[in-house]
Amino acid sequence: MQSRPSSPPECPYCKTPIQPGYLGVATYQALGTARWFDPGTDPLMVGLPLGVGGGEVVASGGLGGVVVYGYRCTNCRTIILRY
């Protein structure tokens, strides 16, 4: 587990402080997954099962949800995720 920085890191785009947190993805399945898709993938593929919809699994979780830790910049509305 990473230690918290002594001061908030800055956004690589606008250089303002960014907030630590996590992106939570609720799912309808018993075990949820967060997948990464190429830009050309149809957004409708996201909700399909992994074997049909594709995408690389970057995080998985139980009890119907997934948590991916990262940072967000409220100034330029950027999210930086770590997996």
N, CA, C and O atoms as a Maestro MAE file, in Angstrom:
{
 s_m_m2io_version
 :::
 2.0.0
}

f_m_ct {
 s_m_title
 :::
 protein
 m_atom[332] {
  # First column is atom index #
  i_m_mmod_type
  r_m_x_coord
  r_m_y_coord
  r_m_z_coord
  i_m_residue_number
  s_m_chain_name
  s_m_pdb_residue_name
  s_m_pdb_atom_name
  i_m_atomic_number
  :::
  1 25 0.834 -1.173 0.000 1 A "MET " " N  " 7
  2 3 0.000 0.000 0.000 1 A "MET " " CA " 6
  3 2 0.883 1.241 0.000 1 A "MET " " C  " 6
  4 15 1.879 1.299 0.720 1 A "MET " " O  " 8
  5 25 0.521 2.226 -0.801 2 A "GLN " " N  " 7
  6 3 1.296 3.440 -0.887 2 A "GLN " " CA " 6
  7 2 1.007 4.350 0.295 2 A "GLN " " C  " 6
  8 15 -0.113 4.387 0.804 2 A "GLN " " O  " 8
  9 25 2.032 5.088 0.730 3 A "SER " " N  " 7
  10 3 1.811 6.054 1.797 3 A "SER " " CA " 6
  11 2 1.269 7.339 1.188 3 A "SER " " C  " 6
  12 15 1.540 7.662 0.031 3 A "SER " " O  " 8
  13 25 0.499 8.064 1.992 4 A "ARG " " N  " 7
  14 3 -0.061 9.324 1.525 4 A "ARG " " CA " 6
  15 2 1.035 10.371 1.397 4 A "ARG " " C  " 6
  16 15 1.916 10.444 2.253 4 A "ARG " " O  " 8
  17 25 1.000 11.179 0.351 5 A "PRO " " N  " 7
  18 3 1.990 12.241 0.234 5 A "PRO " " CA " 6
  19 2 1.774 13.282 1.328 5 A "PRO " " C  " 6
  20 15 0.648 13.464 1.791 5 A "PRO " " O  " 8
  21 25 2.843 13.971 1.750 6 A "SER " " N  " 7
  22 3 2.730 14.965 2.816 6 A "SER " " CA " 6
  23 2 1.909 16.176 2.375 6 A "SER " " C  " 6
  24 15 1.263 16.815 3.205 6 A "SER " " O  " 8
  25 25 1.926 16.494 1.103 7 A "SER " " N  " 7
  26 3 1.074 17.546 0.561 7 A "SER " " CA " 6
  27 2 0.362 16.985 -0.660 7 A "SER " " C  " 6
  28 15 0.874 16.067 -1.301 7 A "SER " " O  " 8
  29 25 -0.815 17.521 -0.994 8 A "PRO " " N  " 7
  30 3 -1.543 16.968 -2.139 8 A "PRO " " CA " 6
  31 2 -0.713 17.077 -3.414 8 A "PRO " " C  " 6
  32 15 -0.079 18.103 -3.660 8 A "PRO " " O  " 8
  33 25 -0.715 16.016 -4.226 9 A "PRO " " N  " 7
  34 3 -0.009 16.103 -5.504 9 A "PRO " " CA " 6
  35 2 -0.716 17.111 -6.400 9 A "PRO " " C  " 6
  36 15 -1.857 17.488 -6.137 9 A "PRO " " O  " 8
  37 25 -0.049 17.540 -7.443 10 A "GLU " " N  " 7
  38 3 -0.679 18.494 -8.353 10 A "GLU " " CA " 6
  39 2 -1.108 17.811 -9.638 10 A "GLU " " C  " 6
  40 15 -0.537 16.802 -10.054 10 A "GLU " " O  " 8
  41 25 -2.118 18.383 -10.248 11 A "CYS " " N  " 7
  42 3 -2.635 17.873 -11.511 11 A "CYS " " CA " 6
  43 2 -1.563 18.036 -12.587 11 A "CYS " " C  " 6
  44 15 -0.967 19.107 -12.699 11 A "CYS " " O  " 8
  45 25 -1.308 16.997 -13.376 12 A "PRO " " N  " 7
  46 3 -0.293 17.116 -14.418 12 A "PRO " " CA " 6
  47 2 -0.711 18.043 -15.570 12 A "PRO " " C  " 6
  48 15 0.122 18.416 -16.396 12 A "PRO " " O  " 8
  49 25 -1.989 18.411 -15.625 13 A "TYR " " N  " 7
  50 3 -2.486 19.246 -16.714 13 A "TYR " " CA " 6
  51 2 -2.599 20.723 -16.334 13 A "TYR " " C  " 6
  52 15 -2.108 21.587 -17.060 13 A "TYR " " O  " 8
  53 25 -3.251 21.019 -15.186 14 A "CYS " " N  " 7
  54 3 -3.469 22.419 -14.812 14 A "CYS " " CA " 6
  55 2 -2.657 22.853 -13.594 14 A "CYS " " C  " 6
  56 15 -2.672 24.028 -13.227 14 A "CYS " " O  " 8
  57 25 -1.950 21.914 -12.965 15 A "LYS " " N  " 7
  58 3 -1.038 22.174 -11.842 15 A "LYS " " CA " 6
  59 2 -1.715 22.587 -10.537 15 A "LYS " " C  " 6
  60 15 -1.035 23.077 -9.636 15 A "LYS " " O  " 8
  61 25 -3.032 22.407 -10.403 16 A "THR " " N  " 7
  62 3 -3.696 22.678 -9.129 16 A "THR " " CA " 6
  63 2 -3.672 21.404 -8.284 16 A "THR " " C  " 6
  64 15 -3.511 20.315 -8.835 16 A "THR " " O  " 8
  65 25 -3.829 21.512 -6.947 17 A "PRO " " N  " 7
  66 3 -3.834 20.307 -6.109 17 A "PRO " " CA " 6
  67 2 -4.974 19.357 -6.491 17 A "PRO " " C  " 6
  68 15 -6.074 19.797 -6.823 17 A "PRO " " O  " 8
  69 25 -4.698 18.052 -6.441 18 A "ILE " " N  " 7
  70 3 -5.726 17.060 -6.758 18 A "ILE " " CA " 6
  71 2 -6.100 16.282 -5.502 18 A "ILE " " C  " 6
  72 15 -5.306 16.167 -4.569 18 A "ILE " " O  " 8
  73 25 -7.313 15.755 -5.493 19 A "GLN " " N  " 7
  74 3 -7.871 15.076 -4.330 19 A "GLN " " CA " 6
  75 2 -7.726 13.570 -4.454 19 A "GLN " " C  " 6
  76 15 -8.069 12.997 -5.488 19 A "GLN " " O  " 8
  77 25 -7.211 12.908 -3.387 20 A "PRO " " N  " 7
  78 3 -7.189 11.443 -3.415 20 A "PRO " " CA " 6
  79 2 -8.596 10.911 -3.200 20 A "PRO " " C  " 6
  80 15 -9.434 11.576 -2.591 20 A "PRO " " O  " 8
  81 25 -8.848 9.721 -3.696 21 A "GLY " " N  " 7
  82 3 -10.147 9.087 -3.516 21 A "GLY " " CA " 6
  83 2 -10.233 7.825 -4.347 21 A "GLY " " C  " 6
  84 15 -9.216 7.203 -4.653 21 A "GLY " " O  " 8
  85 25 -11.446 7.447 -4.710 22 A "TYR " " N  " 7
  86 3 -11.623 6.257 -5.535 22 A "TYR " " CA " 6
  87 2 -12.850 6.395 -6.406 22 A "TYR " " C  " 6
  88 15 -13.797 7.111 -6.080 22 A "TYR " " O  " 8
  89 25 -12.810 5.694 -7.517 23 A "LEU " " N  " 7
  90 3 -13.942 5.594 -8.417 23 A "LEU " " CA " 6
  91 2 -14.646 4.291 -8.082 23 A "LEU " " C  " 6
  92 15 -14.045 3.221 -8.177 23 A "LEU " " O  " 8
  93 25 -15.893 4.363 -7.696 24 A "GLY " " N  " 7
  94 3 -16.667 3.169 -7.376 24 A "GLY " " CA " 6
  95 2 -17.580 2.833 -8.532 24 A "GLY " " C  " 6
  96 15 -18.276 3.705 -9.054 24 A "GLY " " O  " 8
  97 25 -17.584 1.585 -8.934 25 A "VAL " " N  " 7
  98 3 -18.421 1.132 -10.037 25 A "VAL " " CA " 6
  99 2 -19.377 0.077 -9.491 25 A "VAL " " C  " 6
  100 15 -18.963 -1.034 -9.161 25 A "VAL " " O  " 8
  101 25 -20.652 0.428 -9.398 26 A "ALA " " N  " 7
  102 3 -21.659 -0.532 -8.962 26 A "ALA " " CA " 6
  103 2 -22.072 -1.375 -10.153 26 A "ALA " " C  " 6
  104 15 -22.193 -0.868 -11.269 26 A "ALA " " O  " 8
  105 25 -22.285 -2.648 -9.921 27 A "THR " " N  " 7
  106 3 -22.680 -3.530 -11.010 27 A "THR " " CA " 6
  107 2 -23.892 -4.350 -10.615 27 A "THR " " C  " 6
  108 15 -24.259 -4.421 -9.442 27 A "THR " " O  " 8
  109 25 -24.495 -4.957 -11.591 28 A "TYR " " N  " 7
  110 3 -25.642 -5.827 -11.358 28 A "TYR " " CA " 6
  111 2 -25.212 -7.275 -11.165 28 A "TYR " " C  " 6
  112 15 -26.049 -8.133 -10.883 28 A "TYR " " O  " 8
  113 25 -23.917 -7.561 -11.314 29 A "GLN " " N  " 7
  114 3 -23.411 -8.919 -11.197 29 A "GLN " " CA " 6
  115 2 -22.993 -9.193 -9.754 29 A "GLN " " C  " 6
  116 15 -22.799 -8.257 -8.978 29 A "GLN " " O  " 8
  117 25 -22.855 -10.446 -9.396 30 A "ALA " " N  " 7
  118 3 -22.393 -10.801 -8.050 30 A "ALA " " CA " 6
  119 2 -20.965 -10.310 -7.823 30 A "ALA " " C  " 6
  120 15 -20.647 -9.807 -6.745 30 A "ALA " " O  " 8
  121 25 -20.114 -10.451 -8.818 31 A "LEU " " N  " 7
  122 3 -18.739 -9.952 -8.744 31 A "LEU " " CA " 6
  123 2 -18.532 -8.953 -9.866 31 A "LEU " " C  " 6
  124 15 -18.697 -9.290 -11.038 31 A "LEU " " O  " 8
  125 25 -18.176 -7.738 -9.521 32 A "GLY " " N  " 7
  126 3 -18.025 -6.696 -10.523 32 A "GLY " " CA " 6
  127 2 -16.608 -6.590 -11.042 32 A "GLY " " C  " 6
  128 15 -15.662 -7.033 -10.391 32 A "GLY " " O  " 8
  129 25 -16.465 -6.004 -12.211 33 A "THR " " N  " 7
  130 3 -15.154 -5.738 -12.794 33 A "THR " " CA " 6
  131 2 -15.158 -4.359 -13.430 33 A "THR " " C  " 6
  132 15 -16.181 -3.900 -13.938 33 A "THR " " O  " 8
  133 25 -14.008 -3.705 -13.398 34 A "ALA " " N  " 7
  134 3 -13.800 -2.471 -14.145 34 A "ALA " " CA " 6
  135 2 -12.879 -2.834 -15.294 34 A "ALA " " C  " 6
  136 15 -11.832 -3.444 -15.084 34 A "ALA " " O  " 8
  137 25 -13.254 -2.470 -16.484 35 A "ARG " " N  " 7
  138 3 -12.477 -2.835 -17.665 35 A "ARG " " CA " 6
  139 2 -12.037 -1.592 -18.420 35 A "ARG " " C  " 6
  140 15 -12.715 -0.565 -18.402 35 A "ARG " " O  " 8
  141 25 -10.897 -1.698 -19.079 36 A "TRP " " N  " 7
  142 3 -10.362 -0.621 -19.901 36 A "TRP " " CA " 6
  143 2 -10.619 -0.946 -21.361 36 A "TRP " " C  " 6
  144 15 -10.319 -2.045 -21.827 36 A "TRP " " O  " 8
  145 25 -11.181 0.028 -22.083 37 A "PHE " " N  " 7
  146 3 -11.516 -0.160 -23.488 37 A "PHE " " CA " 6
  147 2 -10.727 0.802 -24.362 37 A "PHE " " C  " 6
  148 15 -10.385 1.903 -23.931 37 A "PHE " " O  " 8
  149 25 -10.441 0.389 -25.582 38 A "ASP " " N  " 7
  150 3 -9.814 1.264 -26.556 38 A "ASP " " CA " 6
  151 2 -10.809 2.354 -26.948 38 A "ASP " " C  " 6
  152 15 -12.019 2.136 -26.879 38 A "ASP " " O  " 8
  153 25 -10.313 3.537 -27.363 39 A "PRO " " N  " 7
  154 3 -11.207 4.635 -27.711 39 A "PRO " " CA " 6
  155 2 -12.232 4.297 -28.793 39 A "PRO " " C  " 6
  156 15 -13.316 4.881 -28.812 39 A "PRO " " O  " 8
  157 25 -11.914 3.371 -29.688 40 A "GLY " " N  " 7
  158 3 -12.830 3.023 -30.769 40 A "GLY " " CA " 6
  159 2 -13.939 2.055 -30.385 40 A "GLY " " C  " 6
  160 15 -14.810 1.764 -31.206 40 A "GLY " " O  " 8
  161 25 -13.925 1.555 -29.163 41 A "THR " " N  " 7
  162 3 -14.934 0.584 -28.728 41 A "THR " " CA " 6
  163 2 -16.271 1.276 -28.495 41 A "THR " " C  " 6
  164 15 -16.328 2.341 -27.880 41 A "THR " " O  " 8
  165 25 -17.333 0.674 -28.982 42 A "ASP " " N  " 7
  166 3 -18.681 1.202 -28.781 42 A "ASP " " CA " 6
  167 2 -19.004 1.193 -27.289 42 A "ASP " " C  " 6
  168 15 -18.820 0.165 -26.638 42 A "ASP " " O  " 8
  169 25 -19.483 2.312 -26.722 43 A "PRO " " N  " 7
  170 3 -19.824 2.357 -25.300 43 A "PRO " " CA " 6
  171 2 -20.864 1.330 -24.871 43 A "PRO " " C  " 6
  172 15 -20.936 0.989 -23.690 43 A "PRO " " O  " 8
  173 25 -21.663 0.834 -25.793 44 A "LEU " " N  " 7
  174 3 -22.653 -0.186 -25.454 44 A "LEU " " CA " 6
  175 2 -22.002 -1.508 -25.057 44 A "LEU " " C  " 6
  176 15 -22.640 -2.339 -24.410 44 A "LEU " " O  " 8
  177 25 -20.736 -1.715 -25.436 45 A "MET " " N  " 7
  178 3 -20.026 -2.954 -25.109 45 A "MET " " CA " 6
  179 2 -19.663 -3.027 -23.619 45 A "MET " " C  " 6
  180 15 -19.402 -4.115 -23.106 45 A "MET " " O  " 8
  181 25 -19.643 -1.900 -22.928 46 A "VAL " " N  " 7
  182 3 -19.222 -1.862 -21.526 46 A "VAL " " CA " 6
  183 2 -20.098 -2.743 -20.640 46 A "VAL " " C  " 6
  184 15 -19.582 -3.402 -19.737 46 A "VAL " " O  " 8
  185 25 -21.386 -2.771 -20.870 47 A "GLY " " N  " 7
  186 3 -22.291 -3.523 -20.022 47 A "GLY " " CA " 6
  187 2 -22.383 -5.007 -20.327 47 A "GLY " " C  " 6
  188 15 -23.038 -5.744 -19.590 47 A "GLY " " O  " 8
  189 25 -21.747 -5.459 -21.391 48 A "LEU " " N  " 7
  190 3 -21.820 -6.865 -21.761 48 A "LEU " " CA " 6
  191 2 -20.831 -7.704 -20.961 48 A "LEU " " C  " 6
  192 15 -19.826 -7.175 -20.487 48 A "LEU " " O  " 8
  193 25 -21.091 -9.000 -20.799 49 A "PRO " " N  " 7
  194 3 -20.140 -9.876 -20.108 49 A "PRO " " CA " 6
  195 2 -18.772 -9.830 -20.779 49 A "PRO " " C  " 6
  196 15 -18.668 -9.575 -21.979 49 A "PRO " " O  " 8
  197 25 -17.721 -10.078 -19.995 50 A "LEU " " N  " 7
  198 3 -16.346 -9.963 -20.461 50 A "LEU " " CA " 6
  199 2 -16.086 -10.724 -21.751 50 A "LEU " " C  " 6
  200 15 -15.420 -10.199 -22.643 50 A "LEU " " O  " 8
  201 25 -16.587 -11.932 -21.874 51 A "GLY " " N  " 7
  202 3 -16.341 -12.726 -23.064 51 A "GLY " " CA " 6
  203 2 -16.963 -12.146 -24.320 51 A "GLY " " C  " 6
  204 15 -16.490 -12.406 -25.427 51 A "GLY " " O  " 8
  205 25 -18.015 -11.365 -24.157 52 A "VAL " " N  " 7
  206 3 -18.720 -10.784 -25.295 52 A "VAL " " CA " 6
  207 2 -18.270 -9.343 -25.531 52 A "VAL " " C  " 6
  208 15 -17.994 -8.949 -26.663 52 A "VAL " " O  " 8
  209 25 -18.201 -8.566 -24.456 53 A "GLY " " N  " 7
  210 3 -17.922 -7.134 -24.578 53 A "GLY " " CA " 6
  211 2 -16.459 -6.783 -24.726 53 A "GLY " " C  " 6
  212 15 -16.127 -5.703 -25.215 53 A "GLY " " O  " 8
  213 25 -15.576 -7.681 -24.310 54 A "GLY " " N  " 7
  214 3 -14.148 -7.411 -24.414 54 A "GLY " " CA " 6
  215 2 -13.665 -6.487 -23.327 54 A "GLY " " C  " 6
  216 15 -14.306 -6.353 -22.285 54 A "GLY " " O  " 8
  217 25 -12.546 -5.851 -23.564 55 A "GLY " " N  " 7
  218 3 -11.959 -4.957 -22.582 55 A "GLY " " CA " 6
  219 2 -11.015 -5.705 -21.655 55 A "GLY " " C  " 6
  220 15 -11.214 -6.884 -21.366 55 A "GLY " " O  " 8
  221 25 -9.989 -5.009 -21.195 56 A "GLU " " N  " 7
  222 3 -9.010 -5.593 -20.274 56 A "GLU " " CA " 6
  223 2 -9.441 -5.292 -18.842 56 A "GLU " " C  " 6
  224 15 -9.685 -4.133 -18.507 56 A "GLU " " O  " 8
  225 25 -9.538 -6.309 -17.997 57 A "VAL " " N  " 7
  226 3 -9.914 -6.117 -16.599 57 A "VAL " " CA " 6
  227 2 -8.778 -5.400 -15.880 57 A "VAL " " C  " 6
  228 15 -7.643 -5.876 -15.874 57 A "VAL " " O  " 8
  229 25 -9.088 -4.245 -15.270 58 A "VAL " " N  " 7
  230 3 -8.083 -3.487 -14.531 58 A "VAL " " CA " 6
  231 2 -8.350 -3.506 -13.027 58 A "VAL " " C  " 6
  232 15 -7.472 -3.146 -12.243 58 A "VAL " " O  " 8
  233 25 -9.551 -3.919 -12.612 59 A "ALA " " N  " 7
  234 3 -9.874 -4.054 -11.197 59 A "ALA " " CA " 6
  235 2 -11.106 -4.933 -11.073 59 A "ALA " " C  " 6
  236 15 -11.966 -4.947 -11.953 59 A "ALA " " O  " 8
  237 25 -11.181 -5.659 -9.979 60 A "SER " " N  " 7
  238 3 -12.365 -6.468 -9.727 60 A "SER " " CA " 6
  239 2 -12.710 -6.382 -8.252 60 A "SER " " C  " 6
  240 15 -11.864 -6.063 -7.416 60 A "SER " " O  " 8
  241 25 -13.947 -6.667 -7.952 61 A "GLY " " N  " 7
  242 3 -14.398 -6.568 -6.571 61 A "GLY " " CA " 6
  243 2 -15.552 -7.498 -6.316 61 A "GLY " " C  " 6
  244 15 -16.049 -8.157 -7.229 61 A "GLY " " O  " 8
  245 25 -15.973 -7.549 -5.086 62 A "GLY " " N  " 7
  246 3 -17.068 -8.415 -4.705 62 A "GLY " " CA " 6
  247 2 -18.285 -7.613 -4.287 62 A "GLY " " C  " 6
  248 15 -18.262 -6.383 -4.278 62 A "GLY " " O  " 8
  249 25 -19.326 -8.312 -3.946 63 A "LEU " " N  " 7
  250 3 -20.571 -7.724 -3.476 63 A "LEU " " CA " 6
  251 2 -21.139 -6.684 -4.443 63 A "LEU " " C  " 6
  252 15 -21.692 -5.665 -4.028 63 A "LEU " " O  " 8
  253 25 -20.993 -6.958 -5.723 64 A "GLY " " N  " 7
  254 3 -21.626 -6.123 -6.726 64 A "GLY " " CA " 6
  255 2 -20.959 -4.798 -7.023 64 A "GLY " " C  " 6
  256 15 -21.597 -3.922 -7.606 64 A "GLY " " O  " 8
  257 25 -19.704 -4.612 -6.649 65 A "GLY " " N  " 7
  258 3 -19.060 -3.336 -6.927 65 A "GLY " " CA " 6
  259 2 -17.559 -3.440 -7.087 65 A "GLY " " C  " 6
  260 15 -16.944 -4.437 -6.710 65 A "GLY " " O  " 8
  261 25 -16.986 -2.404 -7.647 66 A "VAL " " N  " 7
  262 3 -15.555 -2.324 -7.898 66 A "VAL " " CA " 6
  263 2 -15.069 -0.962 -7.406 66 A "VAL " " C  " 6
  264 15 -15.762 0.044 -7.557 66 A "VAL " " O  " 8
  265 25 -13.883 -0.938 -6.820 67 A "VAL " " N  " 7
  266 3 -13.277 0.308 -6.373 67 A "VAL " " CA " 6
  267 2 -11.902 0.420 -7.016 67 A "VAL " " C  " 6
  268 15 -11.096 -0.505 -6.920 67 A "VAL " " O  " 8
  269 25 -11.626 1.558 -7.676 68 A "VAL " " N  " 7
  270 3 -10.328 1.829 -8.277 68 A "VAL " " CA " 6
  271 2 -9.820 3.133 -7.655 68 A "VAL " " C  " 6
  272 15 -10.451 4.180 -7.804 68 A "VAL " " O  " 8
  273 25 -8.684 3.068 -6.962 69 A "TYR " " N  " 7
  274 3 -8.143 4.233 -6.270 69 A "TYR " " CA " 6
  275 2 -7.401 5.152 -7.229 69 A "TYR " " C  " 6
  276 15 -6.813 4.703 -8.214 69 A "TYR " " O  " 8
  277 25 -7.438 6.440 -6.927 70 A "GLY " " N  " 7
  278 3 -6.755 7.411 -7.751 70 A "GLY " " CA " 6
  279 2 -6.925 8.815 -7.221 70 A "GLY " " C  " 6
  280 15 -7.074 9.026 -6.018 70 A "GLY " " O  " 8
  281 25 -6.902 9.779 -8.135 71 A "TYR " " N  " 7
  282 3 -7.006 11.197 -7.799 71 A "TYR " " CA " 6
  283 2 -7.941 11.867 -8.783 71 A "TYR " " C  " 6
  284 15 -8.134 11.396 -9.903 71 A "TYR " " O  " 8
  285 25 -8.531 12.996 -8.338 72 A "ARG " " N  " 7
  286 3 -9.343 13.783 -9.259 72 A "ARG " " CA " 6
  287 2 -9.016 15.253 -9.111 72 A "ARG " " C  " 6
  288 15 -8.715 15.739 -8.021 72 A "ARG " " O  " 8
  289 25 -9.082 15.953 -10.239 73 A "CYS " " N  " 7
  290 3 -8.875 17.388 -10.275 73 A "CYS " " CA " 6
  291 2 -10.232 18.023 -10.532 73 A "CYS " " C  " 6
  292 15 -10.831 17.823 -11.589 73 A "CYS " " O  " 8
  293 25 -10.713 18.787 -9.564 74 A "THR " " N  " 7
  294 3 -12.012 19.436 -9.749 74 A "THR " " CA " 6
  295 2 -11.905 20.672 -10.630 74 A "THR " " C  " 6
  296 15 -12.915 21.173 -11.124 74 A "THR " " O  " 8
  297 25 -10.686 21.168 -10.830 75 A "ASN " " N  " 7
  298 3 -10.488 22.350 -11.664 75 A "ASN " " CA " 6
  299 2 -10.661 22.017 -13.151 75 A "ASN " " C  " 6
  300 15 -11.451 22.660 -13.843 75 A "ASN " " O  " 8
  301 25 -9.923 21.012 -13.641 76 A "CYS " " N  " 7
  302 3 -10.015 20.679 -15.070 76 A "CYS " " CA " 6
  303 2 -10.782 19.378 -15.318 76 A "CYS " " C  " 6
  304 15 -10.815 18.870 -16.439 76 A "CYS " " O  " 8
  305 25 -11.402 18.844 -14.254 77 A "ARG " " N  " 7
  306 3 -12.257 17.652 -14.345 77 A "ARG " " CA " 6
  307 2 -11.526 16.465 -14.960 77 A "ARG " " C  " 6
  308 15 -11.989 15.848 -15.918 77 A "ARG " " O  " 8
  309 25 -10.360 16.166 -14.371 78 A "THR " " N  " 7
  310 3 -9.539 15.039 -14.809 78 A "THR " " CA " 6
  311 2 -9.489 14.015 -13.688 78 A "THR " " C  " 6
  312 15 -9.389 14.377 -12.515 78 A "THR " " O  " 8
  313 25 -9.557 12.731 -14.046 79 A "ILE " " N  " 7
  314 3 -9.406 11.647 -13.073 79 A "ILE " " CA " 6
  315 2 -8.184 10.837 -13.457 79 A "ILE " " C  " 6
  316 15 -8.029 10.441 -14.612 79 A "ILE " " O  " 8
  317 25 -7.306 10.588 -12.472 80 A "ILE " " N  " 7
  318 3 -6.121 9.768 -12.663 80 A "ILE " " CA " 6
  319 2 -6.306 8.536 -11.805 80 A "ILE " " C  " 6
  320 15 -6.408 8.638 -10.582 80 A "ILE " " O  " 8
  321 25 -6.353 7.367 -12.435 81 A "LEU " " N  " 7
  322 3 -6.610 6.117 -11.727 81 A "LEU " " CA " 6
  323 2 -5.347 5.259 -11.686 81 A "LEU " " C  " 6
  324 15 -4.544 5.260 -12.620 81 A "LEU " " O  " 8
  325 25 -5.189 4.519 -10.566 82 A "ARG " " N  " 7
  326 3 -4.078 3.580 -10.418 82 A "ARG " " CA " 6
  327 2 -4.664 2.184 -10.311 82 A "ARG " " C  " 6
  328 15 -5.618 1.959 -9.566 82 A "ARG " " O  " 8
  329 25 -4.093 1.251 -11.055 83 A "TYR " " N  " 7
  330 3 -4.582 -0.127 -10.996 83 A "TYR " " CA " 6
  331 2 -3.440 -1.094 -10.887 83 A "TYR " " C  " 6
  332 15 -3.659 -2.304 -10.826 83 A "TYR " " O  " 8
  :::
 }
 m_bond[331] {
  # First column is bond index #
  i_m_from
  i_m_to
  i_m_order
  :::
  1 1 2 1
  2 2 3 1
  3 3 4 2
  4 3 5 1
  5 5 6 1
  6 6 7 1
  7 7 8 2
  8 7 9 1
  9 9 10 1
  10 10 11 1
  11 11 12 2
  12 11 13 1
  13 13 14 1
  14 14 15 1
  15 15 16 2
  16 15 17 1
  17 17 18 1
  18 18 19 1
  19 19 20 2
  20 19 21 1
  21 21 22 1
  22 22 23 1
  23 23 24 2
  24 23 25 1
  25 25 26 1
  26 26 27 1
  27 27 28 2
  28 27 29 1
  29 29 30 1
  30 30 31 1
  31 31 32 2
  32 31 33 1
  33 33 34 1
  34 34 35 1
  35 35 36 2
  36 35 37 1
  37 37 38 1
  38 38 39 1
  39 39 40 2
  40 39 41 1
  41 41 42 1
  42 42 43 1
  43 43 44 2
  44 43 45 1
  45 45 46 1
  46 46 47 1
  47 47 48 2
  48 47 49 1
  49 49 50 1
  50 50 51 1
  51 51 52 2
  52 51 53 1
  53 53 54 1
  54 54 55 1
  55 55 56 2
  56 55 57 1
  57 57 58 1
  58 58 59 1
  59 59 60 2
  60 59 61 1
  61 61 62 1
  62 62 63 1
  63 63 64 2
  64 63 65 1
  65 65 66 1
  66 66 67 1
  67 67 68 2
  68 67 69 1
  69 69 70 1
  70 70 71 1
  71 71 72 2
  72 71 73 1
  73 73 74 1
  74 74 75 1
  75 75 76 2
  76 75 77 1
  77 77 78 1
  78 78 79 1
  79 79 80 2
  80 79 81 1
  81 81 82 1
  82 82 83 1
  83 83 84 2
  84 83 85 1
  85 85 86 1
  86 86 87 1
  87 87 88 2
  88 87 89 1
  89 89 90 1
  90 90 91 1
  91 91 92 2
  92 91 93 1
  93 93 94 1
  94 94 95 1
  95 95 96 2
  96 95 97 1
  97 97 98 1
  98 98 99 1
  99 99 100 2
  100 99 101 1
  101 101 102 1
  102 102 103 1
  103 103 104 2
  104 103 105 1
  105 105 106 1
  106 106 107 1
  107 107 108 2
  108 107 109 1
  109 109 110 1
  110 110 111 1
  111 111 112 2
  112 111 113 1
  113 113 114 1
  114 114 115 1
  115 115 116 2
  116 115 117 1
  117 117 118 1
  118 118 119 1
  119 119 120 2
  120 119 121 1
  121 121 122 1
  122 122 123 1
  123 123 124 2
  124 123 125 1
  125 125 126 1
  126 126 127 1
  127 127 128 2
  128 127 129 1
  129 129 130 1
  130 130 131 1
  131 131 132 2
  132 131 133 1
  133 133 134 1
  134 134 135 1
  135 135 136 2
  136 135 137 1
  137 137 138 1
  138 138 139 1
  139 139 140 2
  140 139 141 1
  141 141 142 1
  142 142 143 1
  143 143 144 2
  144 143 145 1
  145 145 146 1
  146 146 147 1
  147 147 148 2
  148 147 149 1
  149 149 150 1
  150 150 151 1
  151 151 152 2
  152 151 153 1
  153 153 154 1
  154 154 155 1
  155 155 156 2
  156 155 157 1
  157 157 158 1
  158 158 159 1
  159 159 160 2
  160 159 161 1
  161 161 162 1
  162 162 163 1
  163 163 164 2
  164 163 165 1
  165 165 166 1
  166 166 167 1
  167 167 168 2
  168 167 169 1
  169 169 170 1
  170 170 171 1
  171 171 172 2
  172 171 173 1
  173 173 174 1
  174 174 175 1
  175 175 176 2
  176 175 177 1
  177 177 178 1
  178 178 179 1
  179 179 180 2
  180 179 181 1
  181 181 182 1
  182 182 183 1
  183 183 184 2
  184 183 185 1
  185 185 186 1
  186 186 187 1
  187 187 188 2
  188 187 189 1
  189 189 190 1
  190 190 191 1
  191 191 192 2
  192 191 193 1
  193 193 194 1
  194 194 195 1
  195 195 196 2
  196 195 197 1
  197 197 198 1
  198 198 199 1
  199 199 200 2
  200 199 201 1
  201 201 202 1
  202 202 203 1
  203 203 204 2
  204 203 205 1
  205 205 206 1
  206 206 207 1
  207 207 208 2
  208 207 209 1
  209 209 210 1
  210 210 211 1
  211 211 212 2
  212 211 213 1
  213 213 214 1
  214 214 215 1
  215 215 216 2
  216 215 217 1
  217 217 218 1
  218 218 219 1
  219 219 220 2
  220 219 221 1
  221 221 222 1
  222 222 223 1
  223 223 224 2
  224 223 225 1
  225 225 226 1
  226 226 227 1
  227 227 228 2
  228 227 229 1
  229 229 230 1
  230 230 231 1
  231 231 232 2
  232 231 233 1
  233 233 234 1
  234 234 235 1
  235 235 236 2
  236 235 237 1
  237 237 238 1
  238 238 239 1
  239 239 240 2
  240 239 241 1
  241 241 242 1
  242 242 243 1
  243 243 244 2
  244 243 245 1
  245 245 246 1
  246 246 247 1
  247 247 248 2
  248 247 249 1
  249 249 250 1
  250 250 251 1
  251 251 252 2
  252 251 253 1
  253 253 254 1
  254 254 255 1
  255 255 256 2
  256 255 257 1
  257 257 258 1
  258 258 259 1
  259 259 260 2
  260 259 261 1
  261 261 262 1
  262 262 263 1
  263 263 264 2
  264 263 265 1
  265 265 266 1
  266 266 267 1
  267 267 268 2
  268 267 269 1
  269 269 270 1
  270 270 271 1
  271 271 272 2
  272 271 273 1
  273 273 274 1
  274 274 275 1
  275 275 276 2
  276 275 277 1
  277 277 278 1
  278 278 279 1
  279 279 280 2
  280 279 281 1
  281 281 282 1
  282 282 283 1
  283 283 284 2
  284 283 285 1
  285 285 286 1
  286 286 287 1
  287 287 288 2
  288 287 289 1
  289 289 290 1
  290 290 291 1
  291 291 292 2
  292 291 293 1
  293 293 294 1
  294 294 295 1
  295 295 296 2
  296 295 297 1
  297 297 298 1
  298 298 299 1
  299 299 300 2
  300 299 301 1
  301 301 302 1
  302 302 303 1
  303 303 304 2
  304 303 305 1
  305 305 306 1
  306 306 307 1
  307 307 308 2
  308 307 309 1
  309 309 310 1
  310 310 311 1
  311 311 312 2
  312 311 313 1
  313 313 314 1
  314 314 315 1
  315 315 316 2
  316 315 317 1
  317 317 318 1
  318 318 319 1
  319 319 320 2
  320 319 321 1
  321 321 322 1
  322 322 323 1
  323 323 324 2
  324 323 325 1
  325 325 326 1
  326 326 327 1
  327 327 328 2
  328 327 329 1
  329 329 330 1
  330 330 331 1
  331 331 332 2
  :::
 }
}
